[in-house]
Every structure is written in structure tokens, then in C-alpha cells.
């Protein structure tokens, strides 16, 4: 798809072979392709990591 022109495929076009820029789609523009099979578990996450300045 990336090697095609924009008229031929949603991933087509662009100067050189630039990476996607959108979710994997089939030529019709429907989202498709390999996604994560299972949700990552929260078993090991005990507490949210504190972020931000001086808390």
C-alpha cells in the first residue's frame, strides 16, 4: 500500500517511502490488519507513577 499512489490506497503517496501516518487499513479504507490479541494485564501495576514537578 505504501508504494501506491494516493488514488490507489489510503497509505499511498508522500515523498519517498514515509511510514504510515494512520492505522493499518485495507485498500477500501477500512481499518484492518494485526492488532493486539489480548489486553495487557494490570497485575504488576500497584500504584500510578507520580509525575509532574515536586509533588
CHARMM-style PDB file with segment names, atoms N, HN, CA, C and O in Angstrom:
ATOM      1  N   UNK     1       0.793  -1.208   0.000  1.00  0.00      PROA
ATOM      2  CA  UNK     1       0.000   0.000   0.000  1.00  0.00      PROA
ATOM      3  C   UNK     1       0.830   1.265   0.000  1.00  0.00      PROA
ATOM      4  O   UNK     1       0.476   2.243  -0.658  1.00  0.00      PROA
ATOM      5  N   UNK     2       1.952   1.255   0.744  1.00  0.00      PROA
ATOM      6  HN  UNK     2       2.240   0.461   1.279  1.00  0.00      PROA
ATOM      7  CA  UNK     2       2.763   2.468   0.866  1.00  0.00      PROA
ATOM      8  C   UNK     2       3.375   2.846  -0.475  1.00  0.00      PROA
ATOM      9  O   UNK     2       3.611   4.024  -0.744  1.00  0.00      PROA
ATOM     10  N   UNK     3       3.635   1.837  -1.326  1.00  0.00      PROA
ATOM     11  HN  UNK     3       3.443   0.880  -1.108  1.00  0.00      PROA
ATOM     12  CA  UNK     3       4.277   2.119  -2.602  1.00  0.00      PROA
ATOM     13  C   UNK     3       3.294   2.652  -3.639  1.00  0.00      PROA
ATOM     14  O   UNK     3       3.706   3.083  -4.717  1.00  0.00      PROA
ATOM     15  N   UNK     4       2.007   2.629  -3.329  1.00  0.00      PROA
ATOM     16  HN  UNK     4       1.672   2.279  -2.454  1.00  0.00      PROA
ATOM     17  CA  UNK     4       0.998   3.055  -4.296  1.00  0.00      PROA
ATOM     18  C   UNK     4       0.815   4.565  -4.273  1.00  0.00      PROA
ATOM     19  O   UNK     4       1.388   5.270  -3.442  1.00  0.00      PROA
ATOM     20  N   UNK     5       0.007   5.036  -5.202  1.00  0.00      PROA
ATOM     21  HN  UNK     5      -0.458   4.463  -5.878  1.00  0.00      PROA
ATOM     22  CA  UNK     5      -0.351   6.448  -5.222  1.00  0.00      PROA
ATOM     23  C   UNK     5      -1.560   6.668  -4.322  1.00  0.00      PROA
ATOM     24  O   UNK     5      -2.274   5.722  -3.989  1.00  0.00      PROA
ATOM     25  N   UNK     6      -1.791   7.935  -3.924  1.00  0.00      PROA
ATOM     26  HN  UNK     6      -1.211   8.704  -4.195  1.00  0.00      PROA
ATOM     27  CA  UNK     6      -2.915   8.192  -3.029  1.00  0.00      PROA
ATOM     28  C   UNK     6      -4.264   7.773  -3.615  1.00  0.00      PROA
ATOM     29  O   UNK     6      -5.195   7.462  -2.872  1.00  0.00      PROA
ATOM     30  N   UNK     7      -4.371   7.765  -4.938  1.00  0.00      PROA
ATOM     31  HN  UNK     7      -3.615   8.018  -5.542  1.00  0.00      PROA
ATOM     32  CA  UNK     7      -5.644   7.355  -5.540  1.00  0.00      PROA
ATOM     33  C   UNK     7      -5.859   5.858  -5.394  1.00  0.00      PROA
ATOM     34  O   UNK     7      -6.994   5.383  -5.426  1.00  0.00      PROA
ATOM     35  N   UNK     8      -4.760   5.109  -5.231  1.00  0.00      PROA
ATOM     36  HN  UNK     8      -3.839   5.495  -5.204  1.00  0.00      PROA
ATOM     37  CA  UNK     8      -4.857   3.653  -5.225  1.00  0.00      PROA
ATOM     38  C   UNK     8      -5.052   3.070  -3.830  1.00  0.00      PROA
ATOM     39  O   UNK     8      -5.648   2.001  -3.691  1.00  0.00      PROA
ATOM     40  N   UNK     9      -4.565   3.746  -2.803  1.00  0.00      PROA
ATOM     41  HN  UNK     9      -4.081   4.614  -2.916  1.00  0.00      PROA
ATOM     42  CA  UNK     9      -4.570   3.160  -1.466  1.00  0.00      PROA
ATOM     43  C   UNK     9      -4.430   4.262  -0.422  1.00  0.00      PROA
ATOM     44  O   UNK     9      -3.727   5.248  -0.642  1.00  0.00      PROA
ATOM     45  N   UNK    10      -5.113   4.088   0.729  1.00  0.00      PROA
ATOM     46  HN  UNK    10      -5.684   3.287   0.907  1.00  0.00      PROA
ATOM     47  CA  UNK    10      -5.023   5.110   1.785  1.00  0.00      PROA
ATOM     48  C   UNK    10      -3.605   5.372   2.283  1.00  0.00      PROA
ATOM     49  O   UNK    10      -3.305   6.477   2.735  1.00  0.00      PROA
ATOM     50  N   UNK    11      -2.716   4.352   2.205  1.00  0.00      PROA
ATOM     51  HN  UNK    11      -2.960   3.454   1.838  1.00  0.00      PROA
ATOM     52  CA  UNK    11      -1.345   4.554   2.680  1.00  0.00      PROA
ATOM     53  C   UNK    11      -0.443   5.117   1.591  1.00  0.00      PROA
ATOM     54  O   UNK    11       0.732   5.381   1.848  1.00  0.00      PROA
ATOM     55  N   UNK    12      -0.960   5.308   0.390  1.00  0.00      PROA
ATOM     56  HN  UNK    12      -1.914   5.094   0.181  1.00  0.00      PROA
ATOM     57  CA  UNK    12      -0.111   5.688  -0.725  1.00  0.00      PROA
ATOM     58  C   UNK    12       0.282   7.149  -0.697  1.00  0.00      PROA
ATOM     59  O   UNK    12      -0.235   7.931   0.101  1.00  0.00      PROA
ATOM     60  N   UNK    13       1.205   7.510  -1.581  1.00  0.00      PROA
ATOM     61  HN  UNK    13       1.624   6.875  -2.229  1.00  0.00      PROA
ATOM     62  CA  UNK    13       1.600   8.900  -1.741  1.00  0.00      PROA
ATOM     63  C   UNK    13       2.704   9.308  -0.784  1.00  0.00      PROA
ATOM     64  O   UNK    13       3.182   8.493   0.005  1.00  0.00      PROA
ATOM     65  N   UNK    14       3.104  10.556  -0.854  1.00  0.00      PROA
ATOM     66  HN  UNK    14       2.715  11.217  -1.495  1.00  0.00      PROA
ATOM     67  CA  UNK    14       4.165  11.064   0.001  1.00  0.00      PROA
ATOM     68  C   UNK    14       5.503  11.020  -0.705  1.00  0.00      PROA
ATOM     69  O   UNK    14       5.715  10.213  -1.609  1.00  0.00      PROA
ATOM     70  N   UNK    15       6.402  11.893  -0.287  1.00  0.00      PROA
ATOM     71  HN  UNK    15       6.230  12.549   0.447  1.00  0.00      PROA
ATOM     72  CA  UNK    15       7.743  11.927  -0.873  1.00  0.00      PROA
ATOM     73  C   UNK    15       8.556  10.793  -0.279  1.00  0.00      PROA
ATOM     74  O   UNK    15       8.719  10.722   0.939  1.00  0.00      PROA
ATOM     75  N   UNK    16       9.069   9.905  -1.119  1.00  0.00      PROA
ATOM     76  HN  UNK    16       8.937   9.963  -2.108  1.00  0.00      PROA
ATOM     77  CA  UNK    16       9.813   8.768  -0.614  1.00  0.00      PROA
ATOM     78  C   UNK    16       8.888   7.848   0.153  1.00  0.00      PROA
ATOM     79  O   UNK    16       7.676   8.058   0.194  1.00  0.00      PROA
ATOM     80  N   UNK    17       9.470   6.822   0.763  1.00  0.00      PROA
ATOM     81  HN  UNK    17      10.455   6.651   0.730  1.00  0.00      PROA
ATOM     82  CA  UNK    17       8.617   5.881   1.496  1.00  0.00      PROA
ATOM     83  C   UNK    17       8.488   6.336   2.938  1.00  0.00      PROA
ATOM     84  O   UNK    17       9.201   5.843   3.812  1.00  0.00      PROA
ATOM     85  N   UNK    18       7.591   7.264   3.190  1.00  0.00      PROA
ATOM     86  HN  UNK    18       7.012   7.665   2.480  1.00  0.00      PROA
ATOM     87  CA  UNK    18       7.349   7.688   4.562  1.00  0.00      PROA
ATOM     88  C   UNK    18       6.429   6.674   5.211  1.00  0.00      PROA
ATOM     89  O   UNK    18       5.594   6.063   4.543  1.00  0.00      PROA
ATOM     90  N   UNK    19       6.585   6.496   6.516  1.00  0.00      PROA
ATOM     91  HN  UNK    19       7.263   6.992   7.058  1.00  0.00      PROA
ATOM     92  CA  UNK    19       5.799   5.487   7.210  1.00  0.00      PROA
ATOM     93  C   UNK    19       4.354   5.934   7.297  1.00  0.00      PROA
ATOM     94  O   UNK    19       4.039   7.114   7.146  1.00  0.00      PROA
ATOM     95  N   UNK    20       3.477   4.961   7.544  1.00  0.00      PROA
ATOM     96  HN  UNK    20       3.733   4.002   7.666  1.00  0.00      PROA
ATOM     97  CA  UNK    20       2.026   5.104   7.506  1.00  0.00      PROA
ATOM     98  C   UNK    20       1.425   6.453   7.807  1.00  0.00      PROA
ATOM     99  O   UNK    20       0.977   7.146   6.894  1.00  0.00      PROA
ATOM    100  N   UNK    21       1.405   6.843   9.069  1.00  0.00      PROA
ATOM    101  HN  UNK    21       1.769   6.280   9.811  1.00  0.00      PROA
ATOM    102  CA  UNK    21       0.733   8.075   9.417  1.00  0.00      PROA
ATOM    103  C   UNK    21      -0.724   7.867   9.765  1.00  0.00      PROA
ATOM    104  O   UNK    21      -1.407   8.810  10.165  1.00  0.00      PROA
ATOM    105  N   UNK    22      -1.208   6.643   9.619  1.00  0.00      PROA
ATOM    106  HN  UNK    22      -0.653   5.878   9.294  1.00  0.00      PROA
ATOM    107  CA  UNK    22      -2.556   6.319  10.069  1.00  0.00      PROA
ATOM    108  C   UNK    22      -2.638   4.832  10.348  1.00  0.00      PROA
ATOM    109  O   UNK    22      -1.696   4.092  10.063  1.00  0.00      PROA
ATOM    110  N   UNK    23      -3.758   4.385  10.905  1.00  0.00      PROA
ATOM    111  HN  UNK    23      -4.524   4.986  11.137  1.00  0.00      PROA
ATOM    112  CA  UNK    23      -3.885   2.990  11.275  1.00  0.00      PROA
ATOM    113  C   UNK    23      -3.861   2.116  10.032  1.00  0.00      PROA
ATOM    114  O   UNK    23      -4.238   2.564   8.949  1.00  0.00      PROA
ATOM    115  N   UNK    24      -3.413   0.852  10.182  1.00  0.00      PROA
ATOM    116  HN  UNK    24      -3.106   0.488  11.061  1.00  0.00      PROA
ATOM    117  CA  UNK    24      -3.410  -0.049   9.031  1.00  0.00      PROA
ATOM    118  C   UNK    24      -4.811  -0.179   8.453  1.00  0.00      PROA
ATOM    119  O   UNK    24      -5.769  -0.431   9.184  1.00  0.00      PROA
ATOM    120  N   UNK    25      -4.930  -0.008   7.151  1.00  0.00      PROA
ATOM    121  HN  UNK    25      -4.152   0.197   6.557  1.00  0.00      PROA
ATOM    122  CA  UNK    25      -6.233  -0.091   6.515  1.00  0.00      PROA
ATOM    123  C   UNK    25      -6.121  -0.959   5.275  1.00  0.00      PROA
ATOM    124  O   UNK    25      -5.030  -1.145   4.735  1.00  0.00      PROA
ATOM    125  N   UNK    26      -7.250  -1.490   4.824  1.00  0.00      PROA
ATOM    126  HN  UNK    26      -8.136  -1.339   5.262  1.00  0.00      PROA
ATOM    127  CA  UNK    26      -7.250  -2.194   3.554  1.00  0.00      PROA
ATOM    128  C   UNK    26      -7.478  -1.163   2.448  1.00  0.00      PROA
ATOM    129  O   UNK    26      -7.791  -0.009   2.740  1.00  0.00      PROA
ATOM    130  N   UNK    27      -7.326  -1.561   1.195  1.00  0.00      PROA
ATOM    131  HN  UNK    27      -7.072  -2.499   0.958  1.00  0.00      PROA
ATOM    132  CA  UNK    27      -7.463  -0.563   0.115  1.00  0.00      PROA
ATOM    133  C   UNK    27      -8.769   0.207   0.147  1.00  0.00      PROA
ATOM    134  O   UNK    27      -8.827   1.323  -0.370  1.00  0.00      PROA
ATOM    135  N   UNK    28      -9.822  -0.350   0.736  1.00  0.00      PROA
ATOM    136  HN  UNK    28      -9.775  -1.256   1.155  1.00  0.00      PROA
ATOM    137  CA  UNK    28     -11.100   0.354   0.792  1.00  0.00      PROA
ATOM    138  C   UNK    28     -11.092   1.440   1.853  1.00  0.00      PROA
ATOM    139  O   UNK    28     -12.003   2.267   1.899  1.00  0.00      PROA
ATOM    140  N   UNK    29     -10.070   1.449   2.711  1.00  0.00      PROA
ATOM    141  HN  UNK    29      -9.330   0.778   2.673  1.00  0.00      PROA
ATOM    142  CA  UNK    29     -10.003   2.457   3.758  1.00  0.00      PROA
ATOM    143  C   UNK    29     -10.563   1.979   5.080  1.00  0.00      PROA
ATOM    144  O   UNK    29     -10.610   2.732   6.053  1.00  0.00      PROA
ATOM    145  N   UNK    30     -10.994   0.704   5.117  1.00  0.00      PROA
ATOM    146  HN  UNK    30     -10.955   0.091   4.327  1.00  0.00      PROA
ATOM    147  CA  UNK    30     -11.494   0.177   6.389  1.00  0.00      PROA
ATOM    148  C   UNK    30     -10.313  -0.215   7.266  1.00  0.00      PROA
ATOM    149  O   UNK    30      -9.320  -0.735   6.757  1.00  0.00      PROA
ATOM    150  N   UNK    31     -10.397   0.024   8.584  1.00  0.00      PROA
ATOM    151  HN  UNK    31     -11.203   0.447   8.998  1.00  0.00      PROA
ATOM    152  CA  UNK    31      -9.314  -0.393   9.471  1.00  0.00      PROA
ATOM    153  C   UNK    31      -9.158  -1.904   9.417  1.00  0.00      PROA
ATOM    154  O   UNK    31     -10.147  -2.636   9.442  1.00  0.00      PROA
ATOM    155  N   UNK    32      -7.929  -2.365   9.342  1.00  0.00      PROA
ATOM    156  HN  UNK    32      -7.126  -1.769   9.321  1.00  0.00      PROA
ATOM    157  CA  UNK    32      -7.703  -3.785   9.212  1.00  0.00      PROA
ATOM    158  C   UNK    32      -6.266  -4.071   9.591  1.00  0.00      PROA
ATOM    159  O   UNK    32      -5.470  -3.152   9.785  1.00  0.00      PROA
ATOM    160  N   UNK    33      -5.932  -5.362   9.697  1.00  0.00      PROA
ATOM    161  HN  UNK    33      -6.579  -6.108   9.539  1.00  0.00      PROA
ATOM    162  CA  UNK    33      -4.561  -5.743   9.972  1.00  0.00      PROA
ATOM    163  C   UNK    33      -4.390  -6.158  11.406  1.00  0.00      PROA
ATOM    164  O   UNK    33      -5.324  -6.072  12.203  1.00  0.00      PROA
ATOM    165  N   UNK    34      -3.203  -6.608  11.739  1.00  0.00      PROA
ATOM    166  HN  UNK    34      -2.444  -6.678  11.091  1.00  0.00      PROA
ATOM    167  CA  UNK    34      -2.897  -7.200  13.030  1.00  0.00      PROA
ATOM    168  C   UNK    34      -2.978  -6.167  14.134  1.00  0.00      PROA
ATOM    169  O   UNK    34      -2.350  -5.111  14.052  1.00  0.00      PROA
ATOM    170  N   UNK    35      -3.740  -6.464  15.155  1.00  0.00      PROA
ATOM    171  HN  UNK    35      -4.250  -7.322  15.222  1.00  0.00      PROA
ATOM    172  CA  UNK    35      -3.772  -5.616  16.334  1.00  0.00      PROA
ATOM    173  C   UNK    35      -3.449  -6.492  17.530  1.00  0.00      PROA
ATOM    174  O   UNK    35      -3.279  -7.702  17.384  1.00  0.00      PROA
ATOM    175  N   UNK    36      -3.364  -5.899  18.708  1.00  0.00      PROA
ATOM    176  HN  UNK    36      -3.502  -4.916  18.827  1.00  0.00      PROA
ATOM    177  CA  UNK    36      -3.029  -6.686  19.897  1.00  0.00      PROA
ATOM    178  C   UNK    36      -4.113  -7.727  20.147  1.00  0.00      PROA
ATOM    179  O   UNK    36      -5.306  -7.423  20.135  1.00  0.00      PROA
ATOM    180  N   UNK    37      -3.668  -8.962  20.373  1.00  0.00      PROA
ATOM    181  HN  UNK    37      -2.699  -9.209  20.382  1.00  0.00      PROA
ATOM    182  CA  UNK    37      -4.623 -10.053  20.527  1.00  0.00      PROA
ATOM    183  C   UNK    37      -5.303  -9.995  21.892  1.00  0.00      PROA
ATOM    184  O   UNK    37      -6.514 -10.194  21.990  1.00  0.00      PROA
ATOM    185  N   UNK    38      -4.528  -9.722  22.952  1.00  0.00      PROA
ATOM    186  HN  UNK    38      -3.544  -9.560  22.872  1.00  0.00      PROA
ATOM    187  CA  UNK    38      -5.096  -9.705  24.295  1.00  0.00      PROA
ATOM    188  C   UNK    38      -4.693  -8.436  25.010  1.00  0.00      PROA
ATOM    189  O   UNK    38      -3.619  -7.885  24.766  1.00  0.00      PROA
ATOM    190  N   UNK    39      -5.569  -7.972  25.902  1.00  0.00      PROA
ATOM    191  HN  UNK    39      -6.441  -8.419  26.099  1.00  0.00      PROA
ATOM    192  CA  UNK    39      -5.291  -6.768  26.678  1.00  0.00      PROA
ATOM    193  C   UNK    39      -4.182  -7.072  27.662  1.00  0.00      PROA
ATOM    194  O   UNK    39      -4.205  -8.113  28.319  1.00  0.00      PROA
ATOM    195  N   UNK    40      -3.193  -6.162  27.775  1.00  0.00      PROA
ATOM    196  HN  UNK    40      -3.174  -5.317  27.240  1.00  0.00      PROA
ATOM    197  CA  UNK    40      -2.119  -6.342  28.745  1.00  0.00      PROA
ATOM    198  C   UNK    40      -2.703  -6.305  30.147  1.00  0.00      PROA
ATOM    199  O   UNK    40      -3.590  -5.502  30.436  1.00  0.00      PROA
ATOM    200  N   UNK    41      -2.198  -7.185  31.029  1.00  0.00      PROA
ATOM    201  HN  UNK    41      -1.477  -7.837  30.794  1.00  0.00      PROA
ATOM    202  CA  UNK    41      -2.792  -7.278  32.361  1.00  0.00      PROA
ATOM    203  C   UNK    41      -2.247  -6.179  33.267  1.00  0.00      PROA
ATOM    204  O   UNK    41      -1.140  -5.679  33.069  1.00  0.00      PROA
ATOM    205  N   UNK    42      -3.044  -5.816  34.257  1.00  0.00      PROA
ATOM    206  HN  UNK    42      -3.944  -6.222  34.418  1.00  0.00      PROA
ATOM    207  CA  UNK    42      -2.634  -4.798  35.230  1.00  0.00      PROA
ATOM    208  C   UNK    42      -2.092  -5.448  36.495  1.00  0.00      PROA
ATOM    209  O   UNK    42      -1.936  -4.782  37.518  1.00  0.00      PROA
ATOM    210  N   UNK    43      -1.807  -6.731  36.433  1.00  0.00      PROA
ATOM    211  HN  UNK    43      -1.934  -7.273  35.602  1.00  0.00      PROA
ATOM    212  CA  UNK    43      -1.433  -7.488  37.623  1.00  0.00      PROA
ATOM    213  C   UNK    43      -0.213  -6.888  38.323  1.00  0.00      PROA
ATOM    214  O   UNK    43      -0.155  -6.844  39.552  1.00  0.00      PROA
ATOM    215  N   UNK    44       0.764  -6.426  37.529  1.00  0.00      PROA
ATOM    216  HN  UNK    44       0.717  -6.463  36.531  1.00  0.00      PROA
ATOM    217  CA  UNK    44       2.012  -5.943  38.118  1.00  0.00      PROA
ATOM    218  C   UNK    44       1.965  -4.472  38.481  1.00  0.00      PROA
ATOM    219  O   UNK    44       2.894  -3.962  39.107  1.00  0.00      PROA
ATOM    220  N   UNK    45       0.904  -3.782  38.101  1.00  0.00      PROA
ATOM    221  HN  UNK    45       0.150  -4.197  37.593  1.00  0.00      PROA
ATOM    222  CA  UNK    45       0.823  -2.354  38.387  1.00  0.00      PROA
ATOM    223  C   UNK    45       0.167  -2.166  39.740  1.00  0.00      PROA
ATOM    224  O   UNK    45      -1.002  -2.503  39.929  1.00  0.00      PROA
ATOM    225  N   UNK    46       0.930  -1.623  40.683  1.00  0.00      PROA
ATOM    226  HN  UNK    46       1.880  -1.349  40.529  1.00  0.00      PROA
ATOM    227  CA  UNK    46       0.433  -1.475  42.044  1.00  0.00      PROA
ATOM    228  C   UNK    46      -0.083  -0.071  42.274  1.00  0.00      PROA
ATOM    229  O   UNK    46      -1.146   0.119  42.864  1.00  0.00      PROA
ATOM    230  N   UNK    47       0.677   0.922  41.803  1.00  0.00      PROA
ATOM    231  HN  UNK    47       1.541   0.767  41.324  1.00  0.00      PROA
ATOM    232  CA  UNK    47       0.319   2.304  42.068  1.00  0.00      PROA
ATOM    233  C   UNK    47       0.777   3.141  40.882  1.00  0.00      PROA
ATOM    234  O   UNK    47       1.797   2.848  40.257  1.00  0.00      PROA
ATOM    235  N   UNK    48       0.011   4.186  40.580  1.00  0.00      PROA
ATOM    236  HN  UNK    48      -0.817   4.423  41.088  1.00  0.00      PROA
ATOM    237  CA  UNK    48       0.377   5.066  39.480  1.00  0.00      PROA
ATOM    238  C   UNK    48       1.683   5.780  39.788  1.00  0.00      PROA
ATOM    239  O   UNK    48       1.894   6.249  40.907  1.00  0.00      PROA
ATOM    240  N   UNK    49       2.562   5.859  38.786  1.00  0.00      PROA
ATOM    241  HN  UNK    49       2.390   5.478  37.878  1.00  0.00      PROA
ATOM    242  CA  UNK    49       3.817   6.565  38.975  1.00  0.00      PROA
ATOM    243  C   UNK    49       3.556   8.057  39.083  1.00  0.00      PROA
ATOM    244  O   UNK    49       2.851   8.626  38.250  1.00  0.00      PROA
ATOM    245  N   UNK    50       4.119   8.695  40.102  1.00  0.00      PROA
ATOM    246  HN  UNK    50       4.693   8.232  40.779  1.00  0.00      PROA
ATOM    247  CA  UNK    50       3.863  10.118  40.289  1.00  0.00      PROA
ATOM    248  C   UNK    50       4.648  10.915  39.258  1.00  0.00      PROA
ATOM    249  O   UNK    50       5.845  10.695  39.072  1.00  0.00      PROA
ATOM    250  N   UNK    51       3.969  11.843  38.589  1.00  0.00      PROA
ATOM    251  HN  UNK    51       2.997  12.021  38.740  1.00  0.00      PROA
ATOM    252  CA  UNK    51       4.633  12.668  37.597  1.00  0.00      PROA
ATOM    253  C   UNK    51       4.401  14.125  37.924  1.00  0.00      PROA
ATOM    254  O   UNK    51       3.612  14.448  38.813  1.00  0.00      PROA
ATOM    255  N   UNK    52       5.079  15.007  37.216  1.00  0.00      PROA
ATOM    256  HN  UNK    52       5.719  14.745  36.494  1.00  0.00      PROA
ATOM    257  CA  UNK    52       4.906  16.427  37.472  1.00  0.00      PROA
ATOM    258  C   UNK    52       6.009  16.947  38.373  1.00  0.00      PROA
ATOM    259  O   UNK    52       6.807  16.171  38.898  1.00  0.00      PROA
ATOM    260  N   UNK    53       6.056  18.251  38.550  1.00  0.00      PROA
ATOM    261  HN  UNK    53       5.408  18.881  38.123  1.00  0.00      PROA
ATOM    262  CA  UNK    53       7.129  18.863  39.325  1.00  0.00      PROA
ATOM    263  C   UNK    53       6.864  18.737  40.808  1.00  0.00      PROA
ATOM    264  O   UNK    53       5.747  18.974  41.269  1.00  0.00      PROA
ATOM    265  N   UNK    54       7.902  18.359  41.566  1.00  0.00      PROA
ATOM    266  HN  UNK    54       8.809  18.166  41.192  1.00  0.00      PROA
ATOM    267  CA  UNK    54       7.909  18.369  43.038  1.00  0.00      PROA
ATOM    268  C   UNK    54       6.572  18.077  43.663  1.00  0.00      PROA
ATOM    269  O   UNK    54       5.806  18.989  43.977  1.00  0.00      PROA
ATOM    270  N   UNK    55       6.295  16.817  43.843  1.00  0.00      PROA
ATOM    271  HN  UNK    55       6.916  16.076  43.589  1.00  0.00      PROA
ATOM    272  CA  UNK    55       4.998  16.524  44.444  1.00  0.00      PROA
ATOM    273  C   UNK    55       5.201  15.919  45.826  1.00  0.00      PROA
ATOM    274  OT1 UNK    55       4.228  15.598  46.508  1.00  0.00      PROA
TER     275      UNK     55
END
